[in-house]
Structure formats: structure tokens, C-alpha cells
Amino acid sequence: MSETMFALLVEDSPTQALLTLAELEKVPNVKVDHAVSLASALEFIQRKRYHVIFLDLTLPDSVGDETVRRFCGAAPELAVVVLTNHDDDQQALMALEHGAQDYLLKAKIDAESLSRSFRYAIHRKRAEILVREARDAALEANRQLERRMRQIDCMYGVSRILESPELPLQVALEQVVAKAPSAWLRPETICVRLSCLPGLLPSGIVQTPGFVETAYRLEAQVFAGSRPAGRIEICWTETPPAEGDEAFSTSERELVRELARRIGLALERACVQKELVQLATTDFLTDACNRRHFMQSTAAEIQRAGRYGRPMSLLMIDLDHFKRINDERGHAAGDEALKAFVVMARDLLRDQDIIGRMGGEEFAIALPETALNPALVVAERLRIRLAGLQVPVGGGEPITLSASFGVAECKVGAGEGLEACLGRADAALYRAKAMGRNRVEPAE
């Protein structure tokens, strides 16, 4: 040993301390301090860096292997040589198990044995530290591998869920949120919440049961294409080992961003699909059902009414003198009138009622669970409301409207289909127009 090394002797017996210090002074390049209790020894190591601690097992404030356990617990990085009067293999083994590196009998202490033990304790401590670091590195590598495998498995499952054509979007996202905690080593400590902008999800928010918003969190914005669509939040319900973002690893932060990206793609696909369905089923001007979609939806309702023996009625409607509006006020004014009629009708109708634009100024309304007389009441309410409607157009006078109605109850018990029922309602409509317009006529 060429560099100066520092040792601390912890010995409460003055006589034994003098003997041991005298022998330690013979060891080259070693300087020694002396403490008389465990408490004072712990104070010494706070003020100075020591290479080896020579520790007596019988001290005023600690006795036996408890002394080793307490000291090594307080200073696990220091090499410790136990000094004792007892030649006890069991006690020596216990001292080594509690963290000491060597064990010397006081009766056999001399400069040579102290020097040899000094060097041995340092080398053994360094070896123990290297072994511990290697073990910790291996454990961390295993944890990282397990974490990565969990993340890969989670993202594979998320992709399968989001790409499943059978699952409605709401159900798919509920399953994704439920699966997301499995990407963490301790899923029970992770809770997840997905918040979407209005209109994207029926519920708006999907979260794991008992979601708790904590300070230890990660979040990422969700975009459907270039449009903000919401955000996903990951909260750690237990106090993590570090503050803020450092509570989560880099791969975990990347995982949350990837979850947000994949959810955003699913929302974008759903939006595109919704727009395509809207284009395929909706009249572009009035937002009522187009003729094809109205016919399909109403045919299904008639089949359901026939299957369960429930009433079903249809209204055929024609806006009176509509050509005059186009000729006198222009087609833009006519468009506003058509849109105003649909808005007014939807305000009076139920959610299950179906309104469709059949062409031009002609509309049809399907009324499930409605017999003829209640259907006539609905038609009359629509007629009265429309007659009192004032449709603002540009800077000119508001447009007033009226309409003629034909009403038919479908003969579902006799197997009457959609075309036949519409034909009877249409005949009633033409009769209403022939009788002066702005009136309701039942089908024969």
C-alpha cells in the first residue's frame, strides 16, 4: 500500500485500545482514529472517509452481532474487520453474514495480522461491491426485458383490439384502456383515463375502475389526423421512487405516446367511416335521410312492426307552391326553406322517427309504434307549426311556408310492404293538394 489509508478503531477498553493502536501504527501508510462507542463511530464516518473499520463487538451502546448489523446497515460501503475475545466460529460466521469482511481474535493481534486483514477486507469489500453491482445490473436487465416484453405484448393486444372490425369504437377503446396497465411491471398500481372531445365517443371518457388522479402521471395528446381529439392519462397510484417524469422510464413515456398515436388512428378511421356513412345516407342539403337510406330504414321498421304486431304509420309531405319560392326569391331562398322545414320537423318528432327527403320539396316521415289517429295528430302539429314559421332569407322579407300531408297506417298484419304503404300515403297527399293544399288527409 503506497497511498495513505485511513482506519477507525472502535474499542471501549482503554488497555485493548492502546495495544491495538500500537500494532496498527506499525502498519505502513495507515493512519488510525479511535472511537469508544457505536454512536461515536457513526459520527466519525460522517466527518471522514475511512477504508477499514476495526470494530469491537462489545461496546457500551451495542453488543454482539447486533453491533455489526447496525454499523454495516448505516455504512454498507465500508470494509469492516470484527475484533473479539471469543474464538467462536458461529459468531464469526454471523458477523460475516451481517456484512463484515474479516474476523480477528484480540489475543492474536499483531502488526502483520492487522496489515493482512486490512488488505483482505478492502479487496473483499471491493469484490462484494462488484458482485452486488453485477447482480443489480442483471436484475435491472431482467426488469427491463420483462418491462419491454410487457409493452410489446400490450401494444400487440391494443392493435388487435383497435383493428377488429367487429368491435364498436366505444367497446374497443374500453378494452384498450383496460389492457393498458398490463404494460407495467405492477399493473395494480397503474390507472388509465382516456378523454375524448364531444361527439367522438358516446361516453366522452373511458377509464379504469376506481381511477385516481395523482401527481405521478404521464399524459399524451390524442390527434385524429391533424385534429385534437382528446388525451390519455396514466397515473401511478403509489408513490414512485423519483419525482415527476422520472417516476416513469423513457420507454414508458414512449409507450404512452404510442398508445395515444394508435388511439388517434382508430378515432380518425372512425371519423372517416362516420363521414362516409353520412355521405351515403344523408341528404347533403337538409341533413335528412336521403331516399335510399329512408327506404332501407323504414322497410326494416315495417318488418319489425309486422314481427311483433306493432302499429306503424307513414307521412308523405309536399311543401306548397315551392316552385314560386324558387322563381320569386331564388334557389338559395328555396334551400333555406327546405332546411328550415327539416329543423322544425325534427324539433317535433321523436328520436326513433325517421325523416327523409324523397326528392325536390317532397319529404316522408316514418312513425314507428304509431297508429293512424296519433299519426294524423303528428301531421296536424307539423302543419300548424310550419304555417307559423318565418324563414329569414338575406335582407328581404321572411318566407312563409305551408305543406300538404298524406297519412297512412301500414297494414302490417296483412303483410303490406313499404312501397304499397307509401303509395297509399302518396295518394292521400295528392288528395290534400287537390282539396286546396295546407291540409292533412288520411289514406283510404
FENGIMO-V182233 format. One record per pair of residues at least 4 apart in sequence whose C-alpha atoms are under 7 Angstrom apart, sorted by the first residue. I is the first residue (numbers start at 0). GAP is how many residues later the second one is. If there is no record, write none. Layout:
[[I,GAP] [I,GAP]]
//
This chain:
[[0,28] [1,27] [2,26] [3,25] [3,26] [4,24] [4,25] [4,26] [4,46] [5,24] [5,25] [5,26] [5,44] [5,45] [5,46] [6,23] [6,24] [6,25] [6,26] [6,43] [6,44] [6,45] [6,46] [7,24] [7,25] [7,26] [7,42] [7,44] [7,45] [7,46] [8,23] [8,24] [8,25] [8,26] [8,44] [8,45] [8,46] [9,24] [9,25] [9,26] [9,27] [9,31] [9,44] [9,45] [9,46] [10,6] [10,24] [10,25] [10,26] [10,44] [10,45] [11,24] [11,25] [11,47] [12,4] [13,4] [14,4] [15,4] [16,4] [17,4] [18,4] [19,4] [20,4] [21,4] [22,87] [22,88] [23,87] [23,90] [25,85] [26,84] [26,88] [34,5] [34,6] [35,4] [36,4] [36,22] [36,23] [36,24] [37,4] [37,21] [37,23] [37,24] [38,4] [39,4] [40,4] [41,4] [42,4] [43,4] [44,4] [44,5] [50,27] [50,28] [50,71] [51,26] [51,27] [51,28] [51,66] [51,70] [52,26] [52,27] [52,28] [53,26] [53,27] [53,28] [53,29] [54,25] [54,26] [54,27] [54,28] [55,26] [55,27] [55,28] [56,6] [56,7] [56,8] [56,10] [56,25] [56,26] [56,27] [57,4] [57,5] [57,6] [58,4] [61,4] [61,5] [62,4] [64,4] [64,29] [64,30] [65,4] [66,4] [67,4] [67,27] [67,30] [67,32] [68,4] [68,29] [68,30] [69,4] [70,4] [71,4] [71,27] [78,21] [78,22] [78,42] [78,43] [78,46] [79,20] [79,21] [79,22] [79,41] [80,19] [80,20] [80,21] [80,22] [80,40] [81,18] [81,20] [81,21] [81,22] [82,20] [82,21] [82,22] [82,23] [83,20] [83,21] [83,22] [84,20] [84,21] [84,22] [85,19] [86,18] [87,4] [88,4] [89,4] [90,4] [91,4] [91,11] [92,4] [93,4] [94,4] [94,5] [95,4] [95,5] [95,6] [100,20] [100,23] [100,24] [101,15] [101,19] [104,4] [108,4] [108,5] [109,4] [110,4] [111,4] [112,4] [113,4] [114,4] [115,4] [116,4] [117,4] [118,4] [119,4] [120,4] [121,4] [122,4] [123,4] [124,4] [125,4] [126,4] [127,4] [128,4] [129,4] [130,4] [131,4] [132,4] [133,4] [134,4] [135,4] [136,4] [137,4] [138,4] [139,4] [140,4] [141,4] [142,4] [143,4] [144,4] [145,4] [146,4] [146,36] [146,37] [146,38] [147,4] [148,4] [149,4] [149,32] [149,33] [149,34] [150,4] [150,32] [151,4] [152,4] [153,4] [153,25] [153,26] [153,28] [153,29] [154,4] [155,4] [156,4] [157,4] [157,18] [158,4] [159,4] [160,11] [160,15] [161,10] [161,104] [166,4] [166,5] [167,4] [168,4] [169,4] [169,31] [170,4] [171,4] [172,4] [173,4] [173,32] [174,4] [175,4] [176,15] [176,30] [176,31] [177,30] [180,6] [180,9] [180,10] [181,5] [188,47] [188,48] [188,49] [189,44] [189,45] [189,46] [189,47] [190,17] [190,20] [190,21] [190,43] [190,44] [190,45] [191,15] [191,16] [191,19] [191,41] [191,42] [191,43] [192,13] [192,14] [192,15] [192,39] [192,40] [192,41] [193,11] [193,12] [193,13] [193,37] [193,38] [193,39] [194,9] [194,10] [194,11] [194,35] [194,36] [194,37] [195,4] [195,5] [195,8] [195,9] [195,33] [195,34] [195,35] [196,7] [196,32] [196,33] [197,6] [206,4] [211,25] [212,22] [213,21] [213,22] [213,23] [215,19] [215,20] [215,28] [215,31] [216,16] [216,17] [216,18] [216,19] [217,15] [217,16] [217,17] [217,35] [218,12] [218,13] [218,14] [218,15] [218,37] [219,11] [219,12] [219,13] [219,36] [219,37] [219,40] [220,9] [220,10] [220,11] [220,39] [221,6] [221,7] [221,8] [221,9] [221,10] [221,38] [221,39] [221,42] [222,4] [222,5] [222,6] [222,7] [222,41] [223,4] [223,5] [223,40] [223,41] [223,43] [223,44] [224,43] [231,28] [239,7] [240,6] [241,4] [241,5] [242,4] [247,4] [247,5] [248,4] [249,4] [250,4] [251,4] [252,4] [253,4] [254,4] [255,4] [256,4] [257,4] [258,4] [259,4] [260,4] [261,4] [262,4] [263,4] [264,4] [265,4] [266,4] [267,4] [268,4] [269,4] [270,4] [271,4] [272,4] [273,4] [274,4] [275,4] [276,4] [277,4] [280,8] [280,9] [280,12] [281,5] [281,6] [281,7] [281,8] [282,4] [282,5] [282,6] [282,7] [282,74] [285,52] [285,53] [285,56] [287,54] [287,67] [287,68] [287,69] [288,4] [288,5] [288,66] [288,67] [288,68] [289,4] [289,66] [289,67] [289,68] [290,4] [290,65] [290,66] [290,67] [291,4] [292,4] [293,4] [293,62] [294,4] [295,4] [296,4] [297,4] [297,68] [298,4] [298,119] [299,4] [300,4] [300,67] [301,4] [301,10] [301,110] [302,4] [303,4] [304,4] [304,5] [304,6] [304,7] [304,107] [305,4] [305,106] [305,107] [308,104] [309,59] [310,57] [310,58] [310,59] [310,60] [311,55] [311,56] [311,57] [311,58] [311,59] [311,97] [311,98] [312,53] [312,54] [312,55] [312,57] [312,58] [312,59] [312,62] [312,95] [312,96] [312,97] [313,51] [313,52] [313,53] [313,93] [313,94] [313,95] [313,108] [313,111] [314,49] [314,50] [314,51] [314,90] [314,91] [314,92] [314,93] [314,110] [315,47] [315,48] [315,49] [315,89] [315,90] [315,91] [315,109] [315,110] [315,113] [316,45] [316,46] [316,47] [316,86] [316,87] [316,88] [316,89] [316,112] [317,43] [317,44] [317,45] [317,85] [317,86] [317,87] [318,42] [318,43] [318,83] [318,84] [318,85] [319,82] [319,83] [319,84] [319,117] [321,4] [321,39] [322,4] [323,4] [324,4] [324,5] [324,9] [325,4] [325,5] [325,7] [325,8] [328,4] [329,4] [330,4] [331,4] [332,4] [332,60] [333,4] [334,4] [335,4] [336,4] [336,54] [337,4] [337,23] [338,4] [339,4] [339,51] [340,4] [341,4] [342,4] [343,4] [344,4] [344,37] [348,4] [352,13] [352,14] [352,15] [353,11] [353,12] [353,13] [354,9] [354,10] [354,11] [355,7] [355,8] [355,9] [356,5] [356,6] [356,7] [357,4] [357,5] [357,6] [369,4] [369,5] [370,4] [370,38] [371,4] [371,36] [371,37] [372,4] [373,4] [374,4] [375,4] [375,31] [376,4] [377,4] [378,4] [378,26] [378,61] [379,4] [379,60] [380,4] [381,4] [382,4] [382,19] [382,20] [383,4] [384,4] [385,15] [385,16] [386,13] [386,14] [386,15] [388,11] [388,12] [389,8] [389,9] [389,10] [390,7] [390,8] [390,9] [391,6] [391,7] [392,5] [401,36] [402,34] [402,35] [403,25] [403,28] [403,29] [403,33] [403,34] [403,35] [403,36] [404,24] [404,27] [404,34] [404,35] [404,36] [405,19] [405,20] [405,22] [405,23] [405,26] [405,34] [405,35] [405,36] [405,37] [406,18] [406,21] [406,34] [406,35] [406,36] [407,13] [407,16] [407,17] [407,34] [407,35] [409,6] [409,11] [410,4] [410,5] [411,4] [415,4] [415,5] [416,4] [417,4] [418,4] [419,4] [420,4] [421,4] [422,4] [423,4] [423,19] [424,4] [424,18] [425,4] [426,4] [427,4] [427,13] [427,14] [427,15] [428,4] [428,12] [429,4] [430,4] [431,4] [431,5] [431,7] [431,8] [431,9] [432,4]]
//
